[in-house]
Every structure is written in C-alpha cells, then in structure tokens.
Amino acid sequence: MFAVIRTGGKQYKVAQDDIIAVEKLAGEPGDVVEFDEVLLIGDGGEVATGTPLVAGAAVSATLVEQSRAAKIIVFKKRRRHNYRRKNGHRQYQTVLRIDAIRAAAGLPPTAEQISAAESWPAAQEGPAVEAEPAIDQQPAVEQEPVTEAGMPTPDLPPQEGEFSNGS
C-alpha cells in the first residue's frame, strides 16, 4: 500500500517503513507526526484519488532526526564588472519513518470507494455535443480557367475609366 502526501509545499510518495526527508517540522526525535493531507492511496491495482484530499485518510510517521541537507553553492557573477559573490546554504530538514497508512475508518479502500472516487458525472451522460455528419459543399473559391501560358483568363468587365479593345 502506498500514499501520496503533501507537506512543506511538496508531494511525497510514501509506503510503510519508508524513510523520507521533508521540510523542517516541529518536534523532537521519537515524536509521532500525523499527515492528514493525503492526495492519493493505492493498493496494488486499486487507487483512490482525492478531490483534492482523500476523506478520512491519514499517514502517521515517527520523527527520526532533525538535520540539515547537503550544502549548495550560490554564485553570482557579472562579467567585466569585477562582481563576484559566493554564498552557501544548508536547508533544515526533518527525517521521518512512515509507520502506517490509514484509509477512511482505518480500512483499505474498497472497490466501491475507488469507483465512486473515479466516477465523473459528465462521463456517464455521454458526449456533450452530438456529432453531425458533414455536408458535402462546393468549394468556397471557384477556380478560374487557365490559358496555355498558365495564366488565368480575365473575365472581368472593363472598369470605369479604362478603355476596351473595341470588341
């Protein structure tokens, strides 16, 4: 069984006995942390998704340690201006061990809950717009007859102010 939880502005896919590092949470090593922002629960081929959260689902974890992540280097430079700045940063983080994943009422999701979570009312009604058969139409632009030289023949009457060739 696995779950997707949201904490610290990020999402994590967790399973029982996983060890994960998340943004810093309050607490001491050995404390139990409860996550109720569960976005998805899966068990084999069955998946229950929330809209946006799965109702009644929770994930409990034990706080293993408070630590800091690896150091990252922040380097700024503007070429040809003798400007260079180098800074380092280590983010505080909390290491957790996932103890249990509980669906609604402490039971794994049933097939009915999964089908209810995945059903869309619009999909049951059928297509929103009925397709109509296309009607054969004439082309919008008629092609002009072409002379031997490959140029179209002018069929336009002479405009006002133009002279005709006397025919």
Sequence and secondary structure as in RCSB ss.txt:
>XXXX:A:sequence
MFAVIRTGGKQYKVAQDDIIAVEKLAGEPGDVVEFDEVLLIGDGGEVATGTPLVAGAAVSATLVEQSRAAKIIVF
KKRRRHNYRRKNGHRQYQTVLRIDAIRAAAGLPPTAEQISAAESWPAAQEGPAVEAEPAIDQQPAVEQEPVTEAG
MPTPDLPPQEGEFSNGS
>XXXX:A:secstr
 EEEEEETTEEEEEETT EEEEE  S  TT EEEE  EEEEEETTEEEE SSS TT EEEEEEEEEEE   EEEE
EEETTTTEEEEEEE  EEEEEEEEEEE GGGS   HHHHHHHH  HHHHH  SS          SS    B TTS
 B       TT      
